[in-house]
Each structure stands twice: as structure tokens, then as C-alpha cells.
Amino acid sequence: MTAVRQLSAAQRSLWTAYRMAPDGSAYNMILPLRVRGPLDTALLGRAVEEVARRHEVLRSLFDEIDGVPVRLPQDVPPARLEVVEVPGASEEELRRLAREAGRRAFVLESGGPLRIVLYRRTPEDFVLSTAAHHIAGDFTSYWLLLSELFTFYRSLVTGEEPDLAPPGRTYEEYVAEEAAHPSTPAGQRDLAYWSGVLDGAIATELPTDRPRPAVPRHRGGTVELDLAPLSDDLQRAAKSAGLRPFPLLVAAYQAVIAGWTGESEVVIGTPASTRTRSDRGVFGCYLNTIPVRTRPGPGTTFASLAAETGRQLLQGMRHSRLPSVEARQRGRGPLVRMGALLLQMDGLDAQFPQPAPGRYEGEPARFCGLSVSRLAEPNQEGQLDLMLTLHQGVHGLTGVLTYDGDLFEHETVERFARCYERFLRAAADDPGRETREVPMTDEDELATLLALGGG
């Protein structure tokens, strides 16, 4: 009889999103690689199986039993390496194929949460498309996937044992601990905290270009941010104000949202990792969304807004063992429609450097005579109305805005991006400046809007 595993709170939310938009790809975590050299595809296929066998979540199906979403571990991993011959394909064609493979919808009930496709142009020229559904993993999981994949490949090539420590406790143990936590004294304190934070909160929504559909399709797009010229100044401004950079970056984001909506209160969410030391080597979805609720008003400066944001993030992390959604009244709809996320340089960046801004391919790494480089590809578009993702890595501070394409035109998000960059410039120049003093439009945008209106 197949074992039945319960889902974590994050997984249950992701299952709901999957059932509402089964053809969507917003929750596909994708990362294509360019591989050059004498790759042994048979051994790579065996390495894929070894990684899936090592992590139960990767060799699981997801379904419902009596209306309850569950995870069903399989003895044989559902995922296999797909090898596709593409002789003579152009660079553009390879990009298109990798993009399509990454965005192909998962069928979690029968195919599982992992898909790896290898496009072979010549015996020594490949594109490897790796994709995992968010219900199975997080950003740390992605580093584990790629690191272990090439560790197993190297061991198979050399005949040596793979240099891998045991993963740690199982994801099942994490889920059980999460389920038991609300009834503990610490869990009750967490619940009281989140209930206070969320009392009376309503979702913040930007004015949309189109009506919100009854059922979200989670399809969107990406707008890149030009943060390189601001990176050093923002670091100095944050330090001068006694702040960490991320809250200052988020403060500018909140100030723009307040200006665009005209609302006195702004609610955004930032994903936080719930991994403990015991979970470092486990492939799984260890996430809790921390709601940040601020009231940018008269007299609010970038520094004061950032200080309050930082305080809420710190307090939220202290109570993150209990999912914040547990304190939200049922039937009230999603509270977080906009989010902000900071990705720090980690093992993934160290092993597979991110491409420089404006470049498609990163610097190559070396594995067993292979040159392996990371390719730039938009990721997880359309999860929320608007998502700010910042990345502090080998190329300094970079960022993107991903958005729901059912709600916004690309040009609208581009205007938001330019407005955000203008607010960041103001915050970097003077963190003590009032947020309301910064104009929402620059002179060129104002002239365009007046022309459109006949003014």
C-alpha cells in the first residue's frame, strides 16, 4: 500500500493554487544550464534518478484523498531525464526550447514535481532545462538539486562514492512538527502575535488595467530593474541611518504602492525560510509568508518606514514557526497580493554564477571535463499581482518585478519600475526625506500623460 504523507501549510496553499490553474507555470522553479563537453547522457540520467531517490519529495505524487491534499511517495521516481536531439538548432531556438520546457505545466497527480530535459545539439553542446514545482521545494532546494546532480554525475564518472552527508531529518518530520506547534505554548504565543498583526487588515490592491478574473490563471511577465547605479549609494544610506539595506529597499516599494493606490495602509508579504539546521540538506518547501503592514503618511520618511518594516520582519521571523495564514479568518480571500523578496548570494551563486545584467549566460563552472553555465530565464511570473525580487549576488544588487498579466499591461509595470527606481534614488540621496515629497511621475512621463489626456 502506498504511504500517505500530509502536506505542510505552504504546500496546501500551493496545491490550492495548482488546482485553480492546473495549466499555469507561475509556481515552476526553472533554471536552465548550458553544458559543453563530452557529457555522458546515460550517466546523467542515472544521476537524476539518484537525486530523486535521495529526496522523498522528489519521487512523490500529489493528489487528494477524500478531499484532503496529500503527498504519495513512490518507490520508483516518476521523473526521468528526457533527452531531445536538436541538431542544427540556432541559439535562439535553444533558448525557446529551454523556455518552453521550463514553463510546461506539471501534472502533479501522475508526473510528480520534477522535470529535467536535455537538448543535445552536438555530442558536446547541450542545454539542460531543470524545473521543479514549488510545492516540492524552495530556493535552497534548487541549490541542492543542481549540486547533488553534478556530485552524483562525478561519482558515476569516476567510480568513487559521492561526497554527500545524510540529508538530515525527513520532510515528513518537519510537517509533523509544524502541525503540532499550534497546540504548544510557543505556538499559542505565535498565534496571538499573528492575530494582532492581521486584526482588521485588508488586502492592498493596485489599480489594474483589466478586471480581476474570477479564477486566476497565474500567467504573467517580468520587468527588469536598473539597480546597479544605486547599489553602493543605497548601502551607504542604509548604514548611515542604522538600517539594513533590504528594509530600505522595501520602504521605497511601499511608498510607491501607497502613492499609486492612495491608501493610508499598505500590506505586502515577504517569503521567509523556516528551515532549521536539521533541514539544511533536505529538498522541501520550507516557507512562511511574513505580512508587513505599514501606514506611510504625512511625516513618514524613508528611514522611519524602513525602521518599521525591519522591526516587523524581525518580529515575524521570531514567530515564523506558525504559518501566518493560520491567524487569518477563513473565507476572507488572500491578504497578500504584492510581495518583496531578497535572495542573498548562496551556494547556487557560488557554484553556478548568475549571468551579469543584460547577459544571457553566466561564467562557466567546471565539472568532470564539462563547462556548465547558468542561463538567464524569467521565473515564477504571475504568482501575485506584483512581486519585487531583489538579488544580492556576484554582480551586486539586481532585481525584477514580476506581475499578473491578466491584470496589468507590460507598460504599466514598466512605469511602476521607473517610479520605484526614482524613489530608490531619493532614499539613497537622503533617507530622512519624507516619502510624499517624491513625485510619482517625472517630467517626461507627465508630458506623455497630459498628451494622452489632451492636456
C-alpha positions in Angstrom: 0.0 0.0 0.0 1.3 3.4 -0.9 2.3 5.6 2.0 0.3 8.8 2.5 2.1 12.0 3.7 0.3 15.1 5.0 1.2 18.5 3.4 2.7 21.5 5.1 0.7 24.7 5.3 2.8 26.2 2.4 2.2 23.0 0.4 -1.6 23.2 1.0 -1.7 26.8 -0.3 0.4 25.8 -3.4 -1.9 22.8 -4.0 -4.9 25.2 -4.0 -3.2 27.4 -6.5 -2.3 24.4 -8.6 -5.9 23.2 -8.7 -7.2 26.6 -9.6 -4.8 26.9 -12.5 -3.5 23.5 -13.5 -2.2 24.7 -16.8 -0.2 27.6 -15.3 3.5 27.7 -14.7 3.8 30.5 -12.1 5.0 28.0 -9.5 7.6 26.4 -11.7 11.1 26.9 -10.4 13.2 26.8 -13.5 16.9 27.1 -14.1 18.4 26.2 -17.5 22.1 25.4 -17.9 24.4 25.4 -20.9 26.6 22.3 -20.9 29.6 22.0 -23.2 31.9 19.0 -23.3 31.8 15.2 -23.5 28.6 14.7 -21.4 27.7 11.0 -20.8 23.9 11.2 -21.1 23.3 7.8 -19.7 25.2 8.6 -16.5 23.4 11.9 -16.2 20.1 10.0 -16.4 21.3 7.8 -13.5 22.4 10.9 -11.5 18.8 12.3 -11.9 17.4 9.0 -10.5 19.9 9.1 -7.6 18.9 12.6 -6.6 15.2 11.7 -6.7 15.8 8.6 -4.7 17.7 10.5 -2.1 14.8 13.1 -1.6 11.4 11.5 -1.0 9.6 14.7 -2.0 11.1 14.5 -5.5 9.8 10.9 -6.0 6.3 11.7 -4.8 3.0 12.3 -6.5 0.5 14.9 -5.1 -3.3 14.2 -5.1 -6.4 14.3 -2.9 -7.9 11.6 -0.8 -11.5 12.3 0.4 -10.9 16.0 -0.4 -7.7 16.3 1.5 -4.5 17.1 -0.4 -1.7 14.6 0.3 1.7 13.5 -0.9 2.2 9.9 -2.2 5.8 8.7 -2.1 6.8 6.3 -4.9 9.4 3.6 -4.9 10.4 4.4 -8.4 11.0 8.1 -9.1 8.4 9.4 -11.6 10.9 11.8 -13.2 13.4 10.6 -15.8 15.9 12.5 -17.8 14.4 13.4 -21.2 16.9 13.6 -24.0 15.9 15.5 -27.1 18.0 15.7 -30.2 18.1 19.1 -31.8 21.0 19.0 -34.4 21.5 22.3 -36.2 19.3 24.3 -33.8 20.2 28.0 -33.5 21.0 29.8 -30.3 17.5 31.4 -30.4 15.9 28.0 -30.9 17.8 26.5 -28.0 16.5 29.4 -25.8 13.0 28.9 -26.9 13.1 25.2 -26.2 14.6 25.7 -22.8 11.9 28.3 -22.0 9.1 26.1 -23.2 10.4 23.1 -21.2 10.6 25.2 -18.0 7.2 26.6 -18.4 5.4 23.4 -19.3 2.7 22.7 -16.7 3.3 19.9 -14.2 0.8 17.2 -13.7 1.5 16.5 -10.0 -1.0 13.7 -9.7 0.8 11.5 -12.3 4.2 13.0 -13.2 5.4 14.4 -9.9 7.2 17.7 -9.2 10.5 17.3 -11.1 11.3 17.6 -14.8 14.7 17.6 -16.4 15.1 17.9 -20.1 18.4 17.7 -22.0 18.6 19.2 -25.5 21.5 17.8 -27.5 22.7 20.0 -30.4 26.0 18.2 -30.9 27.8 15.4 -28.9 29.5 18.2 -26.9 26.9 21.0 -26.9 23.8 20.9 -24.7 21.1 22.9 -22.9 19.9 21.3 -19.7 16.4 22.5 -18.5 15.7 21.9 -14.9 12.3 22.6 -13.4 10.7 21.7 -10.1 7.2 22.7 -8.8 7.3 25.0 -5.8 5.1 22.5 -3.9 8.2 20.3 -3.6 10.9 22.9 -2.9 12.3 26.3 -2.2 15.4 28.3 -3.3 17.7 26.3 -1.1 16.2 23.1 -2.6 17.3 24.3 -6.1 20.9 24.6 -5.0 20.6 21.1 -3.5 19.2 19.7 -6.8 21.9 21.1 -9.0 24.8 20.5 -6.6 23.8 16.9 -5.9 23.0 16.2 -9.6 26.6 17.0 -10.5 28.0 15.3 -7.4 26.3 12.1 -8.4 27.4 12.5 -12.0 31.0 13.0 -10.9 30.9 9.9 -8.7 29.4 7.8 -11.6 32.1 9.0 -13.9 35.0 8.4 -11.5 33.6 5.3 -9.8 34.0 6.9 -6.4 31.4 7.3 -3.6 29.5 10.6 -3.7 30.7 13.1 -1.1 27.3 13.7 0.4 26.3 13.8 4.1 22.9 12.3 5.1 20.1 14.8 4.3 19.0 15.2 8.0 15.5 14.8 9.3 12.8 14.0 6.8 10.3 16.5 5.4 7.6 14.3 6.9 9.1 15.1 10.4 9.1 18.8 9.6 5.4 18.7 8.6 4.5 16.8 11.8 6.3 19.3 13.9 4.5 22.2 12.2 1.2 20.5 12.7 1.8 20.0 16.4 3.2 23.5 17.0 -0.1 25.5 17.4 -1.1 23.5 20.5 2.2 24.3 22.3 2.8 27.4 24.5 5.1 28.8 21.8 2.5 28.1 19.2 -0.1 30.0 21.2 2.2 32.9 21.5 2.8 32.9 17.8 -0.9 32.7 17.1 -1.5 35.7 19.4 1.2 37.7 17.6 -0.1 37.0 14.1 -3.7 37.6 15.2 -2.7 41.1 16.5 -0.7 41.8 13.3 -3.6 40.8 11.0 -6.5 42.2 13.0 -8.6 44.4 10.6 -6.1 44.1 7.8 -7.4 44.2 4.2 -5.6 43.4 1.0 -3.8 46.2 -0.7 -4.6 46.3 -4.5 -3.0 48.4 -7.2 -5.4 49.9 -9.8 -5.5 47.3 -12.6 -5.6 47.7 -16.3 -8.2 44.9 -16.6 -10.8 43.5 -14.2 -9.7 40.8 -11.9 -10.8 37.4 -13.3 -13.0 35.2 -11.1 -10.4 32.4 -11.3 -6.7 33.4 -11.5 -4.6 31.9 -14.3 -1.3 32.9 -12.8 0.2 34.0 -16.1 2.4 37.0 -16.2 5.6 38.8 -17.2 8.8 40.3 -16.0 10.3 43.8 -16.0 13.9 44.2 -15.1 15.1 46.9 -12.7 18.2 49.0 -13.2 19.7 49.0 -9.7 23.4 48.8 -10.5 23.9 52.7 -10.4 22.1 52.8 -7.0 23.7 49.8 -5.2 26.6 51.4 -3.4 24.7 54.6 -2.5 21.8 52.5 -1.0 24.3 50.6 1.1 25.8 53.8 2.4 22.4 55.4 3.0 21.2 52.3 5.0 24.3 52.3 7.1 24.1 56.0 7.8 20.6 55.5 9.0 21.4 52.5 11.1 19.4 50.2 8.9 19.9 47.0 6.9 19.6 47.6 3.1 16.6 45.3 2.5 14.1 47.3 4.7 15.2 50.5 2.9 14.6 48.8 -0.5 11.2 47.6 0.7 10.3 51.0 2.1 10.7 52.6 -1.3 8.5 49.9 -2.7 5.8 50.5 -0.1 5.9 54.2 -0.7 5.3 53.8 -4.4 2.4 51.4 -3.7 0.9 54.0 -1.3 1.2 56.7 -3.9 -0.3 54.5 -6.6 -3.2 53.3 -4.5 -3.9 56.4 -2.4 -4.4 54.1 0.5 -3.3 55.0 4.1 -2.2 51.4 4.8 -0.1 49.1 2.8 0.1 45.3 3.2 2.8 43.3 1.5 4.3 39.9 2.2 7.8 38.6 2.1 8.6 34.9 2.0 10.8 33.7 4.9 12.6 30.4 5.2 11.5 28.1 8.1 14.5 25.8 7.7 16.4 24.8 10.8 19.8 23.3 10.9 18.3 19.8 10.7 16.7 20.8 7.4 19.7 22.1 5.5 20.2 19.1 3.3 16.5 18.3 2.7 14.7 19.0 -0.5 11.4 20.6 0.6 9.1 23.6 0.8 10.2 25.5 3.9 8.3 28.8 3.6 6.1 31.1 5.6 4.9 34.5 4.3 5.5 37.3 6.7 2.9 40.1 6.2 4.3 43.6 6.6 1.7 46.2 7.4 2.7 49.9 7.3 1.0 53.3 7.2 3.0 55.7 5.1 1.5 59.1 5.9 2.5 62.7 6.4 5.8 63.0 8.1 6.9 59.4 7.1 10.4 59.3 5.9 12.2 56.5 4.1 14.3 55.9 7.2 11.2 55.7 9.6 9.3 53.5 7.1 12.4 51.2 6.7 12.8 51.0 10.5 9.2 49.9 11.0 9.5 47.4 8.1 12.7 46.0 9.6 11.1 45.7 13.0 8.1 43.8 11.6 10.3 41.5 9.6 12.4 40.7 12.7 9.4 40.0 14.8 7.8 38.0 12.0 10.9 35.8 11.8 10.7 35.1 15.6 7.1 33.9 15.1 7.6 32.2 11.7 7.2 28.6 13.0 3.4 29.2 12.9 2.2 30.0 9.4 0.7 33.5 9.4 -2.2 32.2 7.4 -3.4 30.2 10.4 -4.4 33.5 12.1 -6.4 34.7 9.1 -10.2 34.2 9.2 -11.4 31.7 6.6 -13.4 32.9 3.6 -11.8 36.4 3.5 -9.7 35.8 0.5 -5.9 36.4 0.1 -4.4 39.2 2.2 -1.1 39.4 0.3 -1.4 40.4 -3.3 2.0 42.1 -3.5 5.3 40.8 -2.2 9.0 41.5 -1.8 11.8 39.0 -1.7 15.6 39.3 -1.2 17.9 36.5 -2.4 21.3 36.6 -0.9 24.4 35.1 -2.6 24.4 31.4 -1.6 25.7 28.0 -2.8 23.8 28.2 -6.1 25.5 31.5 -7.0 28.9 30.2 -5.9 28.7 27.1 -8.0 26.6 28.4 -10.9 27.2 32.2 -11.1 24.2 34.3 -12.2 24.5 36.0 -15.6 25.5 39.6 -15.5 22.7 42.1 -16.1 21.9 42.2 -19.8 23.7 38.9 -20.4 22.0 35.5 -21.1 24.8 33.2 -20.0 26.9 33.3 -16.7 30.5 32.4 -16.2 31.1 28.7 -16.6 31.9 26.2 -13.8 33.9 23.0 -14.3 32.7 19.5 -13.6 34.4 16.4 -14.8 35.7 17.9 -18.0 32.4 19.8 -18.6 31.8 23.5 -18.8 28.5 24.4 -17.1 27.0 27.9 -17.2 23.7 29.3 -15.8 21.3 30.8 -18.3 19.0 33.8 -17.6 15.3 33.0 -17.8 12.3 34.7 -16.2 11.0 32.7 -13.3 7.7 32.3 -11.4 5.8 35.0 -13.2 2.2 35.8 -12.1 2.2 34.3 -8.6 1.0 37.6 -7.1 -0.4 40.8 -8.6 3.1 42.2 -8.3 6.3 40.7 -6.8 9.6 42.6 -6.2 12.5 40.2 -6.3 15.9 41.6 -5.3 19.2 39.6 -5.7 22.4 40.4 -3.9 25.0 38.3 -5.7 28.2 38.3 -7.7 27.0 41.3 -9.7 25.9 43.4 -6.8 22.2 44.3 -6.4 19.9 43.3 -9.3 16.1 43.0 -9.3 13.0 42.3 -11.3 9.3 42.9 -11.0 7.1 40.0 -11.9 3.4 40.6 -12.4 0.0 39.1 -13.2 -0.6 39.5 -16.9 -4.4 39.2 -16.5 -4.3 42.4 -14.5 -1.6 44.6 -15.9 -0.2 45.7 -19.3 3.6 45.4 -19.5 3.9 49.1 -20.0 2.1 49.8 -16.7 4.6 47.7 -14.8 7.4 49.4 -16.6 6.1 52.8 -15.4 5.9 51.3 -11.8 9.5 50.1 -12.2 10.8 53.5 -13.2 8.8 55.1 -10.4 10.4 52.7 -7.9 13.9 53.4 -9.2 13.2 57.2 -8.7 12.0 56.6 -5.1 15.1 54.4 -4.5 17.3 57.3 -5.8 15.6 59.6 -3.4 16.1 57.2 -0.5 19.7 56.7 -1.4 20.3 60.5 -1.5 18.5 61.3 1.7 16.9 58.5 3.8 15.5 61.2 6.1 13.4 62.6 3.2 9.6 62.4 3.5 8.3 59.8 1.1 5.4 62.0 0.0 7.9 64.7 -1.3 9.0 62.4 -4.1 6.9 63.0 -7.3 5.1 59.9 -8.6 5.9 60.9 -12.2 8.9 62.5 -13.8 8.6 65.3 -16.3 8.7 63.1 -19.4 6.0 60.8 -18.0 3.9 63.8 -17.0 4.1 65.2 -20.5 3.1 61.9 -22.0 0.1 61.5 -19.7 -1.0 65.1 -20.4 -0.7 64.4 -24.2 -2.8 61.3 -23.8 -5.4 63.2 -21.9 -5.5 66.1 -24.4 -4.0 68.5 -21.9 
